[in-house]
């Protein structure tokens, strides 16, 4: 699995799928995103970490269930992260927020690059997403003011098409089709987190496709 990490280190420096990936998991009306994903000039900036754990020959991903006490996106599945402070670099913010929320020390995380930024219209936020690799499953220290639960999922789970579902839901007074993953928690994995994850999965599938092609030669 280190070979995929090596692939990512290089691949994240090139042009990324970005919006093409995000649109696969955005809520839709008639198969088109029902929200404009173009950032506003007054958008706020957040940073999240996509923590990957090397688990033998597989990769696991760390997710959190946000506390119901939070004012925005409460009770939702997300990556650890939050607001970028004044004069703070986005990558440092992702590490700081991860430590504050689930107690993983920054020195145990190897940042290997960033995915495409994602604009989230309901909160007027631009999310900066960073991929970090952790060699061993850490001991989580959960800040229950922000996080209800913290758990891991095999990255391969999200590559199985049958695990991705959709449902009808009312958003902003409109009936939309919402793609999601069921991760056996009180909430489903949808929205911004699923859109960010989809880009990583597309890169994983790109890597698997390259490996398959090479093995056939």
Secondary structure, 3 states (H helix, E strand, C coil): CHHHHHHHHHHCCCCCCCHHHHHHHCCEECCEECCCCCCCCCCEEEEEEEEEEEECCEEEEEEEEECCCCCCCCCCEECCEEECCCCCCHHHHHHHHHHHHHCCCHHHCEEEEECCCEEEHHHCEEEEEEEEEECCCCCCCCCCCCEEEEEEEEHHHHHCHHHEEEEEEEECCEEEEEEEECCCCCCCECHHHHHHHHHHHHHHHHHHHHHHHHHCC
